Amino acid sequence: MKIRYILLLIITVLGVSSCYDDKGNYSYDPKNDIKITFDASYFEAILGEKIKLTPRLTFAIDSNDVDLSYKWTFLGKEISDQRNLEWVVDTVTSNHNVYLNVTDNRTGVTFSGGISAMLSSAYAKEAWVVLAKQNGKSVLSYIRETQEDDGSEYGKFTYTDIPDIYQLVNGEELGTEPVRVLEHFAARGGIGHFWVLQNGGQGCVDLSGEDFTKDILLNDIFLDGNLPVDFKPIDMIDMKWLTCVVNHDGKVYTRKKLTNQLYNSGYFIDRPLEFENEEVDGSRMVLAPFSDLNYTVMYDKVHNRFLAIADLKKETAGKVVKFTVDESGYAPDFARLDNLGNMEVLHTGYYEVKEGESGDQGYYSILRDRTTGNYYTHDFRVNAMSESSNPSAFPVLQCQIDLNQVINGTSKNVFNVLRSWVYGDDFGTPYVLISKDNELWLYDRDAKMPVEKYYEFPQGQIITAIDSESVGSRRVAIGMQSGEFYVLDLTRKAVNGQKEKLIYASTHNFGEIVHIRYKVCSGNGWGY
């Protein structure tokens, strides 16, 4: 989002009114100046939407008896000759101006003003992307989120369900055996693409983030068409230079991009990623956007340790390294990052150390002692990788937590660490969510109070997917095995019981929901 705001600032500075003479036989009178302005520096619209613009004309003299003509243009094409613009958007683009030329027909002098247009397709907006299994087939759906200013702190959110968007756009079935989705970006900017991981039909497919049209198949970008044996992907990480796809057996296959300006370039190789002459197990990659660390954190299940996969630059992308840790930073009861000992990692998520800033990142795990069965929280932070040194990690805290009422060995559990760190009185969301069938439980990692039940959904529904990648993690999407979709409020006021927790409950059955990802649309320096 930072990039977008910077661009808008530049546009605002540049979007000033001007005038010019048609070089006819007229005498220019500066008292006839007309200043053209708009109520905002830009407007947003989607393809096919009718927009209305009403310019403000400020005259240097009385405007009651002025003979004017108007010409609206966009991308060099005239779109209206009326004073106020009514135009059906027929182009997808961003950061281009709609111009209004106003000519004083008595003097022949033309005055110009412009407003920036952010024009996108109907599907290039923030939304939750939902991957589900229905009637044995993969189904991708799009739930658009719209924010309205109702005078409240964060506004009012409304939602529009667009089921089976892949079939709608591409006119064909997506495939079978759905796994997960991943939004990824290119350094040149633009709306992020979406990888859909599935193990049946056409296999994994990358889709345009603008309109969800099919771009490329994963099977087609392995070198010489050589796919790994028993290739059934379960996860993917797409960074600036390196793309990693994780097979069901934990083996990691990589692609080094030829350029970071494109969503896809270069080929995967069918040789698994290695570290210290051994294949690494990458089945626990920790997807952590907006960190700008120049690497991805990975939990190596075989050796029970955390490692980093480098992405600092093209030449070293794919190098696996250990974290540098000051030994004095380890408390006696803190499980080491290079050897977690008797601890089993149930889940690792990430959080922002400083809201909205990059360069440092926190990683938060739920551990279980294999001997005692006790549960623990495990918190460490890392800094960015540089050309002169490997990344450093800093142990924060490990403490015991009672989760026996949530994790019982028979109920379905889904974990989620909300990314936002505490910031202000009602902004931070320092929470860990754990589902237990139809119940959602919450742990405040800041207050460290006992885990509490946050929300109970109807009996018979089982939570299968949780996503908290909306801005500030203030809204969380919940997907059910039986096809229901919900959005919950996780602001401090909702957590403290000062406002309603349920924001949205869809009436559509999406099928068995297997994964949800919030579509942020625009990436940043991290690049995935």
N, C-alpha and C positions, 0 to 999 in steps of 0.2 A: 504494500500500500504506500510506502514512503516514496517510491519512484513516481507513482501516479500524482501524489501531492506536489512533488517538485515540478513535474511537467505542467501541472495546472498553474503553478505560480509563474512559470516562464510565460505561459500563454497569456495569463492575466496582464503581465508586464508589457507584452508585445501587442496585445489586442487593443490598440488605441485607435481613435477616430482620426481621419485625415481628409484632406480635400485635394482636388486637382482640377485643372482647367482643361477644357477640350481643345484649347488653342484656336478657337474660332475668333471672330471679330467682336469680342465682348470686352467690356471694361470691368475688371474684377473689383468688387467693393467688399472689403473685409468685414463690413457691418452685416453682410448677408450670411455670415458663417452659420453652419448647422452642425451641431455636435450630436453624434449618434451613440447612444448607450443602451445597455440592457440591464435588467434587474440582477443578473448573475453573470459570472465570467464564462460559464459553460452550461450545457444542458446534456442530459442523457436520454437516449431513446433506443428502442429496439426495432429491428427490421420489420417493416409493415405497419408501424405505429404512425398515426397522424399527429404531428406536432404543430403547435401554434406559438409563434413568436411575435411579441408586440414591442417594437423598439420605442425608445424614448428619444424624441427629437427636440433638442434645445436650440432655439433661434436667437440670434444676436439682436434681431429686431422683431417687430410685431409679425406674427405668422398668420394673421387672418386672411391676407390676400397674397398667398404665395402659390405660384404655379410650379408644382413638383412632379417628377416622375420617379419610379422606383424600379430597381433591378436587384433581385436576390440571386446569388450564385453560390454554388457549392462544387468544389473540385473542377472549376472552370466551366460549369454548366449552369445556364439560367434555369431557375426553378420557380420563379414567380415575378410578377410585375405589379403586385399590390403592396400597399403600405404595410399591412400586417401579413405575416407569412403563415400560410397553412400548407403543409407539405407532408406527404406520406414517405417515410424513410425508405429508400430503395438501395442503400449502400451500407456495407459494414466497414467501418473504419474508426480511427480515434485520433485525437489531437490535430484535426483539421478544422478550419474556420468556415462557418457560413457567413458570407459577406452580404451587406446591404449597401448598394450605391444609390444615393439620393441626388438627383440632378435638379438644380434650379433652372427651369426652362427659360427664364427671362435673361439670365446671365450666361447660361451654358456651363456653370461651375458644378462639378460633381463632388459630393462628400461621401466618405466611405467609413463604415464601421463593421465590426465583426464579433462573433461569439463562437467559442470553441464547441465542437460537436463530438460527443462520445457515443458513437453509434455501434451497436452490437446486434448479434442475432438474439432471438428469443431465449436461447439456451446459454448465452455467454454471461449470465448473471450469477451472483452468489446463490448457492443452493446446496441441498444435500443430495448426493448421488448414492443410490441404493442398489445393491446387487443382491439378487435373490434367486431361489430355485423354485420354479412353478411348473407342475406337470412334467417333471423330469428335464426341464430346459432352463438355461440361464436367462434371466430377465433383468435388464438394466432400466431403472426408473430415475426420474429427475423431479425433485421437490423444490420449486423455486421459493426463495424467501424474499419478502418485501418488507422494508421498514418504513413506517409512517411516523411522522412527528405528531404525537398526541399530547405533548406537554409534559410527559413523564420523563424520567431520567434517561432511559434508553430507547424510548419510543415503543410503538406497537408493531408487532410482527404478524404478518399474515402469510399463508402458504398456498401454493397452487401445485396440485399433483399432476404430473405428466407420466403415467405408467408406460412401461415398455418403450422407452424413447429410442432405443437402438432399432427396433422393428419399425417404428414410426418413421424414422429418418432414412434408414438404409433399405427398407423393403425386404429384409431377410431376417431369419432367426439368428440370434447371437451365438448360440452353441449350447453346451451342456457342462455339467460339473463345475459350477462357479466357485471361485475361491476368494478373490478380493479385488479392490480397485486402488489405483495410485494416480494422483495428479502429479504431473511433472512439467518442467519449464525449460525454456531456452534463454540463453544470456541476452539475446536481442530483445527480450520482452514479449509482450503479447499474452493472450489468454492461454493458460496451461492446458496441455493435452491430458488424456486419461487412458492409462493402461487398464485393461480388464483381464484379469488372470482367470483362466478356466482350463480344464483338462479334457474337454470333449469338443466335438464339432470342429470349428476352424482353429481351435486353440486360442492362445492369448492374442489380443488385438489392441492396437493403439487407436484412439479416437480423437478427432479434433475437438478442442475445448470450445470452439466457436459454435459448432452445430452438431457435434456427435457423429459426423460422418466417419466412416472407416478410413484410416490412414495406412496402416501397415500391420502385418502379422509377425509375431515373434518368431515363428518357425522359418520365416523367409529371411531373417537377418542373422542366421548362424553361418559362419564361414563355410563355403562349399556345400551348404545344405546339410552339414553333419550335426544332427541333434544328439545330445547325450543319451545314453542308454536309460530306458525307463524314465523318460523326461516328463515329470508332472510338477510344474512350478507351484510353490505355495506362497512366495513372497517376492518382492522386487523393491530395489532402492535405485533411484535415478538421481545422480548428483551432477555437478557441472561437467566433469569429464568422464566419469565412470558410471556405468550401469551394472548393477548386480541382480541376477535372478537366482533365487534359491530353490533348489529341487526338494522334493518331499523327503529325501534321505539326508538333507542338510548340506549337500554339496553346493558350492557357489560358483556360478559361471558368469564371466564378466565380458563387457564390451567397453573398449576405450574409444571415445568419440573422436572423429576426425576434426570436428569443430564444435565448439560449445554454442554456436549461434543457431543451430538447428535442433529440433526435438529429437531427431533420429539421424545418426550418421555412424559409419563404421559397422563392424560385425562382431558378434559374440564368438567365442571359441569354446570348443567342447572339452577343454581341459580345466578341471576344478581348481579353484583358488587354493594356494598353499601358504603355510607359514612354518618356518623352521623345518622344512622338508616333509611336512605333514599336511594333508587336506584339512581345512578348517570346517567346522560345523557352523553354518550361518543361519540356522533356523530361528534365531532370535535377534534379527536386526532391529535396531531401535530407530524408527522413523522420527526425526526431530527437525521439522522445518524451522526456518527463521533463526538459525543459530550462527551461521557463517563460521563454522568451526574448521572447514576444509577437510572433514572426514566424517564417517559414520561410526557410531558406537555399535559394537556387536558383542553379544554374549556367546561365547564358545562353550557349548554344552558338554562337549567331550572332555575338555580340560577344566571346566568349571571356572571360567575366568572372563574378564572383559578385555576386548581388544579394539583397535581402531583401524578402519580401512581408509587409507589416504585418498584425498582428492584435491590436494593443494594446487597442483598444476598437471598438465597433460603428461609430462615425462614420468612423474612418480605416482600417478593415479593407479590405484590397485595394490599399492604396497601395504602390507599388514604390519602394524607396530604395536608394541606394548605401551602402556601409560607409564610416565615417570611419576613416582610417588615418593614424597619425603617420608622415610620410615618413621620419623618422629610424629607424623600426623596420624598414624594408626593407634586408636585406642585398643586396649587389650581384648575387648569383646567385639571389635569391628572386623567382619569378614574381609579378608584381603582381596583386592581387585584381581590380582594375578593367580589367586587360588582361594576360592570361597570355602574350601574345606568340606565340612559336613552339611553345608547349606545347599538347599535346592531352590533355584530361582523360579518362582511361579509367574512373575510378570515384572517387566521393567518399562517404565515410561519416562517422559522428560518434563521439565518445567523451566520456565524462563527465570533467570536470576534477577534480571532487571527488565521490567515490562517494556516491550517494544525495542529493546536494544540487543545487539548481537555481540559475539565474541566470547561469551561464557555461557555455560549451560549446566543445569542440574539434572541428575538421573536418579530416579526413585524406584526402588524395587520392593516387592513383597517376597520374603524368604521363608522357607520352612526347614527347621532342623530335622534331618532325617532320623536322628536317634530319639529325640524327645517329642517330636511332633509339634513343638512350639513355633509360633509365627513371629516374624520380625520385619520391621521396616528398615531399609538400607538406603542411605542417602549419600551421594557423592557429587562433586562438581568437577567440571573440566574446563580447560581453556583452549584457545584455538591453536592449531598446528602452524608452525612457521618453517621456513626453509632451513633455519639453523638448529631447530630442536623438535623432538617428538612432543606430542601433547602431554601436559601434566594433569594429574587428577588429584583431588583434595577430599579425603574422607570428611564427612560432615557429622553424621550420627547414625547409629544403629540402636533400635530399641524394640523391646518385646511388645507385641500387640495381641490382644485376644480376638481371634477370628473364628472361634469354634462354633459360634451361633450362625456364621455365614457359610463357612466351608465345612461340609460334613461328609464329603466323599461320594455323595449320591446326587446332590443338587447340581444344576448347571451354573458355573461361575464364569463371568466375563469381567475383566479388569480394565480400568481406564484411569490414567493419571492426568488430571487437568493441567494444561500447560502454564496457566497464568500464575505468577507470583504475586504476593500481597502488595497492593499499591493503593494507598488512600483508604478512605473509610468504607467504601462500597464498590471497590473495583476488583480486588484480588479474589481469586478462586483457588485457594490452596488445598484442593480436595483430591482424594482418591475414591473412585467409585468401584464397588464390587457388587455384582448381581448374585442373587440366589433365586433361581427359577423366575418367579414373577415379581420378586422384591428387588429394590435397588437400595443398597446400603452405602453410607458415606462416612469417610474418615477425614478429619481436618488435620492435615500434616503439620500445620502451624500450631494450633491449639493442643494437639495430641490428646484430645478427649477420646473416650471410648467410642468405637464404631457405632453408628446409629442408623436405624432404618429411615431412609429419606422418602421413598415413595413405594406404594404397593399397587401394582397393576391387577386387573381382573384375574381371578383364579383360572388356571388352565393355560394362561399365556406364559411363555418361557423366553426370557431375554437372551438373544443370540448375538447382538451387535450393539456397541456403544461408540459414539464419536463425539469428541469435544473440541474440534478444531475451528469452531466459530470464533469470531473476534473476542479475545479475552476469555475464551471458554465459558462465556456467560450463558450460553444455551447448549444443551446436550441432546443429541438425537439417540433414540432408543428403538431398536428393531427387534421384532418378535419372530419366533419360530413359526407361528401361525399367521404371519403376514401383516400384523399391525405395525404402525409407525407412529412414534410420539416425539414431541419436543418438550423438554423440561427446562425450567428456569433455574439456574445455579448461581444467581447473584446473591450477595450477602443477605439482602432483604428476604429473598425466597428461602434461603437456608435457615434464617432466623424466624421464619413463620410470619413475616410481615407482608407477604404478598402470595398470590396463588402460584403453586409450583408448576402446574400443567399449562403449557402455552398452546399446544396443538395436538390433536388426536385425529389422524387421517381416517376417513371412512372407507378407504380403498384397501383391498387385500393385495399386497404386493408379492405374495408367495413367501416361502421360507427365507427370511432375510439372513444372509451370510456375512455381509459387510456393508458399512456405511462410511462415506468420506465427504466432509464438507468441501465444497468447491470454492476455493478462495479466489480463483480466476487469475490473479497476478502474483508472480513470484518475486523473489528479491535476490540478493547477492549469493545466498546459499545455493540456489539453482535447482532445488528439487522439491 
